[in-house]
């Protein structure tokens, strides 16, 4: 009996030590200060805890108070791209992320498409929170990147983080296309040592081949910022029968299967359906499609079919924007004007809004309020 108790105590102490290791690994700051040690601790804990089937529950609870739980690790690799990017650029970003996941970085990458928050009113806040906390960032540079306020602000934030504390974040820039309308900001020169330039000898490669070039250039360095290497979740085969689920989702959340059902209901020929399926076009890519994209990249040569698809996309988006819950989508679609005051308030705060309007009137600014937006909490 004494020998058995002695062994149980040793197991309990061993588990307690490993919980302390997990606590040390729990914060981003610890991973930054001791990346190798933290990663090794985490891997050893996961390996050892899989072999604790012989440990009884009462051996753990009296000593620690509660059973040991592994906390979900924070995603440390941020993907910065232009939300206004065209179809080809978006498809390249998606393909690059897919290949990164195949290299066991599935649980470490923060990509807003995968987070399913692109239709959320907190979308920008969530992106910026990820920008502030990431340990590495993969940024896809192009004219579109420097013409979109969201990506410009992300890039500036990452650059300032790097400048203030060089060890706080590592930046991996990828130049997707030649800069014809904009120029690389001067301050970016300090982070271009890791630049993967796809505008030189790689221009004639396919998107998949270009993505492979990026993976080959950054993978070894990017792995250092991974917490736990995890293989991607197996892709489930598309459903053979249509379910109508796409009607309950917003376009940006449509899967390739949802889009196939939608395009089938439009009465589009099977040949064009197959082209969309082969290119894995989902809602994320559909929203960036133009008439020229359908001709050049999807082989949809019928003008009637292209017009039908574009009209249905616009009608579906318009229906989404009119929904009471989608005030933020309508506000995104509004083109801001100079010297105009935009007042956004909750309907329950009507009195507060009226007081603000009264104060603006006193300041002779009432005439500048051209748009008042209400939304429910």
Buried (B, 14 or more C-beta within 10 A) or exposed (E): EEEEEEEBEEBBEEBEEBBEBBEBBBEBEBBBEBBEBBBEBBBEBEEEBEEBEEBEEEBBEEBEEEEBEBEEBBBBBBBBBBBBBBBBBBBBBBBBBBBBBEBBBBBBBBBBBBBEBBBEBEBBEBBBEBBBBBBBBBBBBBBBBBBBEBBBBBBBBBBEBBEEEEEBBBBBBBBBBEBEEBEBEEEBEEBEEBBBBBEEEBEEEEBEEBBBBBBEBBEEEBBEBBBBBBEBEEEEEEEEEBEEEBEEBBBBBBBBBBBBBBBEEBEBEEEBBEBBBEBBBBBBBBBBBEEEBBBEBBBBEBEEBBEBBBEBBEEBBEEBBEEEEBBBBBBEEEEEEEEEBBBEBEEEEEEEBEEBBEEBEEEEEEEEBEEEEBBEE
